[in-house]
């Protein structure tokens, strides 16, 4: 058996019961959000600066080494100066050896930076 229902009267205003909701929290001020964003930005920049990011410089001293079989100029640069920027070491090797190209031959003596 269905519960009894009321019929709506034509033209009568419809009333909707209010839901019991928790009170709304106030919105955060824009100035506070900008301040937090600024602090986060400064923290990221500060940590990047303090981390000492960036490879060590190319060593000033030089040595003569022989190219190993199957070794490229890039691998040689990584072998002779492992803590330095490989690209900078390759450029230094090219300068020390009179504009050396990309190709090196096994057993070829090269002047390289060493530290």
N, C-alpha and C positions, 0 to 999 in steps of 0.2 A: 504494500500500500504506500503510495507517494505522500510526502508531507503536504499539508495545505500551503498554498502560495497566495500571495496577494496580487491582485491585478493592478497594473499601473493605470492611473487615471490619465486620460488624454490631456496633454497640455500641462501636467503637473511637473514642477522642477524635479530633476533626478538628483537624489542625494547619494553621495558615495561616502562610505565610512572611512575615516582617516586611519591609516595604518600606524601602529605604535612603533616608531623608528627611533633609533638612537639619535641624540642631537648631533648636528653637523659640526665637524671640526673646522676651525678657522683656516683659511688658506694661508700659505707661507708668503711672506712679503717678498717681492721681487728683489729688493736690495739684499735680503738675506741669501737668496739663491745665487746672486751675482758674487757675493762675498765668498761663499763656499766654492764656487767655480774658480775664482781667482786663487784661492788657497791651494786647490788641487793642481791648477796650472803651475803655480810656483813650485810645488813639491815635485812635480814631474821634471821640470827644468833643472831644479836643484839637484835631484838625484842623478840626472844625466851628466851634469857637470862634475859632481863628486865621484862618479863611478870611474873616472879616468879612462873613459871610453876612447878608443883610438889606438891604433897599433903603435908600437915603438918606432922610433926613427931608424933610418938606414944606418948601419955601422959605418964609422969613418975609416977604420983600418981596412986594408985589402990583403988578399992572399991569392995565390994561383992554384986552381984546382983543375982536375980533368973531368970531362963530362962522362958519366957512366952510360953503358949501353942502354938504349931505350929511354933515356932521360931527356925531358924537354927543358927549355929555358926556365919555364915556370916552376918545374919540379926542382931544378937546380937552385933557384932563388929560395924556395921553401927549405931546402936542405942547408944552405950556407947561412941563412939568417931567419931561423924559424919564428922569432918573436916580432919580426918586422912586417910591414905592409908588402905583400908579394909584388904588387904592381910597381911600387917605388923601387924595390930591389931589382926587378927586371930592367927598369929604365936605367938604373945605376950601372948594371952589368953591361948594357948596351953602350953607355957613355964610356965606360972604362975600356971597352974593347973596340972602339972606333966604329960605332953605329952598327953593331952586330944585328943581323936579321933574326927572324924567328927560328930558322933552322940551325941546329948545332949537330956536330958529328961525334960519335963515341970516341973518347980518348983525346978530344980537342982540349988544349989548355986554355983556360979563361981566367982573367983577373976578375975577382969577385969581392964584394964587401964582406968582411968577417968581423965578428964581435966577440 
